[in-house]
Amino acid sequence: MTRFRRPGRILPKECKDLEITAQAFELRKQGCDYNAIGLMLGISHNTAFKYCDQVLNQMKEEITETAESVRAIEIARLDAIVEAHWPMRSVAKSAEVIMKTMERRARYIGLDAPSTDLLDAATSLRDFLQGARSNIGLPPTPEATSEADAAESEE
């Protein structure tokens, strides 16, 4: 017969695991390595690592949730500022407040972040293709030749 347990109920073994997890993490914070933690708590070093990793992952999730909540609150505040000044947008002072608020909002949501990843990828691909062409004996592409000429003339 399968026994079901009520949600939220912690079994004695789970209580013991929680206690050991807390102890393992406390020892790790004090600078102990996983082998030492395992020896002190009577568990393997892999289990010591697993327990500490669980605590760190839980902390990371909580911090991420907190940061997202703060960001959402700040964006809502910025939206309220824009909404309050929007009817007076033809007045220079209100227009300035709106523009500064929109700039701040764009920074919060990452619209102003530089997008160098795509440029770096394109440059790497171009360099790879030029190298491949030279490896199989083909001449460089015309744009590569003109870039090399331009670089030489700058020197």
Buried (B, 14 or more C-beta within 10 A) or exposed (E): EEEEEEEEEEEEEEEEBEEBBEBBBEBBEEEBEBEBBBBEBEBBBEBBBBBBBBBEEEEEEEEEEEEEEEEEEEBEEBEEBBEEBEEEEEEEEBBEBBEEBBEBBEEBEEEEEEEEEEEEEEEEEBEEEBEEBEEEEEEBEEEBEEBEEEEEEEE
